[in-house]
Amino acid sequence: MSADAVQADSGGRGFLGWIERIGNKIPHPAMIFLGLIFGVIILSAILAWAGVSVTTEVAEPKPTAVVQTDTDAGSTYPSVERPPEQAVPDYDIETETIKAKSLLSADGIRHMFTTVVQNFNDFGVVAVILVAMIGVGVAEEAGLIAALIRKMVQVAPASAITFIIVLLGGISSVASDAGYLVLIPLGAAAFVSMGRHPLAGIAAAYAGVSAAFFVNILITPADGIITEVSNEIISGVAPNAPPLNVTQNLFFSIGSTIFCALVMTVLTEKYVEPRLGKWDASERPADAPIDHVPTGDELSHESRGLKLAGLYTLGAAAIVSLLTFLPNAPLRNPETGEIFGNSPFMSSLLFIISMLFLAAGLGYGRGASTLTGSTNVVNAITKTFNGLGGLIFLMLLIAQFIAFFNYSNMSRLAATGLADLLGRADIGALPLLVGFIILVFVIDIIMPGVIPKWAIIAPIFVPLFYNLGIAPQTVIAAYRVGDGPVNVITPLMVYLPFIILVCQRYRANSGMGTVVSMMLPYTVIVLVAWTLFFVGWYLLGIDWGPGAPVHLP
């Protein structure tokens, strides 16, 4: 895009400027979700009256399996972790007829009236936010966050800050909630400290955490569940085929993480940030905290605070290490002894991170004399929670919408119908794979969770591609490409209200239109670039992971 075009868009004109203006004129998100709730109720009744249904094969967890909890970004069921009972759940492939269910039937009305409280109680993102913000709130109020940002800016080359933030976002998907709640505010603060636009920092961090979520340089818990579902399907197609393991996409996942980080870095610096223009501090709301640059004695206090914060953090990390890495430690999986798979350590990772922030904040507050007593610590947490009141109310409405939407089966009907349509298309393997990527992309708008989508479409596409000589690991690699890019703009992203809240700290009139217009380029460019990356990898025939070729032997 030319410099003139960027300048035009940054002045509020152009396509994205139009999206921002229109988006910010729409009603408050709470009113939007109220409208969506009523829309789902009416549409469910119409579809049920019309007898809409579809019969398909679906991967279902066995009744004895551990209760599945999705920890993936964009999931409609944010994580409420439970102690694991086994490595990953077992799945059976069952034929199921999915019917539209009316919310205006007697059963539907009973469901709506009797589950409102439970829907909110089960909506784990609220608890996740509150727990995460305990540590982050204390660290921020003590001044640790600002001090760390200043140090990072001093040490890291200015030209590398964007890439570092984006890459850290990608790696944070191993504990996605922490990525949203910690890294995105840090991205804004880092950019402000360098005189850059904070919304560009938010965009870079948000894209890093979410737009390429299902790839990482590490093995994640979601890899284990996806592998188990796939193996169950493969056993029905080719009983003698060797099973997949969690490393079947490791090479592609590492390559994709770095490639997407580079793409998002260039996009941030060459388009998104220039479009935002120069940030004016007067855009902040009147009650927003003012960034303060310490001088003189304050710098010595800051230095002492950072040293003590480091010591406190090391102490807390040592305790966690003793509880994790010793033989038979309580945070290991009690049956398998593993640490980084399905284990109490991974299940409690967000809480551990929050407590590390709390320890660091307490240490900094003591060393820098910014938190001088327990009352100040409690006040810091209370202040953080006070700012989340509107967000919690919005989460109450979102919880009802998602629960009603899932009860009606509309998301499953749409996903299965689209999958069947593409599955019947008589085209070559590579075009079909690209079509599959686009299909996953579209489904992700209404069903952001990694695991629920795969359980519906894998029984259709794994056998289809297997019969074409395409290995299951190739299908999983294509699934990863389609799953991420739309996460940053879908209204069903449960952390979208939180992203808007962070934006409003720096631009008071920010709204959903601001976020969507800012993130739409990431969705489009990452989807196109990543798909081309996938096609190139496929044509070159590079193994997706150790012993995981593109084609069947």
Steps between C-alpha positions, in 0.01 A plus 500: 500500500630843410596763756216721374250220555627441851480870577145514365397209714671643807289810467184301552429448130526187293340161551637434849416853610143436386493172697623680811241778472214260438623257766527769765148624425342167571340456843686401813623139482258410779208608280648311206508176695150557631389529138694186409334310784155591375606423142620153598175432685285591198721330241521180704121479503483552122766236426340248737157563345652439155651171621857594411743219578815330372647153553875467530781321681631679807792428732355463849700458824437174683295537821796396716727768358618807685264793459629705207585862569616715209796723571532627143474856392162601385332201653133545583579307817796670675693275728381395843779255573449173685759251625573257213398136522692380193725637226225576247139385470407203278260567214249287310369579151122494506229567245282780628198686371524864597163677519417863556355550849251775571557732792130586488389143562406393851841336547676802352322746727574284803864487390528878471336572835684235699854538364567875509699486822672175402592637157681790664652274764636270227635789296855457625643811337364713786687300761806492276505879469452555873773255600745629239442862592586443868869471423500737204303763696745501790799510264349787302398704805843450657662640185675178399341480154611849406851434634532175305382669182758774542773240549388296203499809280850588619641152436320385185569664163213732413466329163439163668233595756205425270638160399576410862145585609341307212723195552437498875129510418534192283693309763251604770229290333628211713319693778273713283311678777824644636586623152178698473496638851868577547671549164242726334514772771879462500508554124315830538726616783815407306393703197404802712837495672667525158278785383307269270124450473373273781222358283765371263659319794160353590450391138842335480454311828139400421600372157795310647288329763196419288540526121730197483385335818520129418872503419787535741865414541386285794265203527167617646219310679276553195748300290437196716122516468507564123739204459276267701190595301690451174632158603150385587382601153801342326440169678160481333640577155827302510522275810860405422624858447758624753351748747593867502687658788498855634806595293334429163491874416797619707720621210209677332382646829842648580542632145149648500553672836810681377357570152174644634690709755705654218188565290317663791804708593529642147125560485505683834789729413424564133123536507316477834715746695526758217123483458450576869721807469675673786345437839374800696504445876191721525300211348527317831200519735529748784527228766770301316829466688769736372829347392769630731870506416706469820802718567763538776412311816211331323744323269696362794176381660402343169832319475466369855142397428599306188772314690259402777235409243752265341579338833132456588432354158791257529372392839149439365643320195711280728191395695314417177804307373512290816130424459550408134839357406582269790406132453135441595452875549134598549484711183602208278237277344435250783472208255755571227739734681504741204537874555427675171215289369174453687618573853408709803790728410350582160150523646614753757735694272288815496474502880876442526569793266262721699675407825842569345374847404365541853835403652685733263257783573535454875877496471506810282253682723713430807829592333369814331278595800191516278308236698563561868249268662241230456225761468668646194527153346130431552412845368703429186301181435171673577583785264568250223171319562306828508604565142359164387136557603370583152696214349352250745145612415576456132637152572168413666319576172760326284471187715124487438538557125758223460302256714176565311678488164653162584172364637328577170766299309528778241880512516526125444247505217690778322841339549385155388312635199800696377728200554270269303481751217877522463542126548280434194704734281676306222834683485866408542671442832682836530199715398293294740750569779484874425121477498521320832707787644237750385223282644669488842548877478126555440392256771735668746287814484214320676698226681837637613609202711773274357366173643123532427560575131742212456261254666236589239699528178783250555276191451408639157834625372758261646347199315439713188863609474627157606327347198676761283838393639535808723633426847294601808785722621459704181133554579590609854758745362236651270262520795753701696522756219125554478437504874682817608469812281133578564539477879598867519175629345226250583241641743499162675858550619436506874795732567385763248334713773826492694693615192256790460546587869880515458460720189278738694783561748682683221219620272182577687270465197628156401235240428443178314543681168844618610617148577344335193636760257841479664513120492332429165827541305659232719214261424525547123879519462580219743243271336637563150869492594466196726300310236776567246755385759299178542474446123875551459574257783263246343649532151854466633395185684668596829405278792252671732679353800735213592398206281185680381507526117257701288367193317420151618782249445 
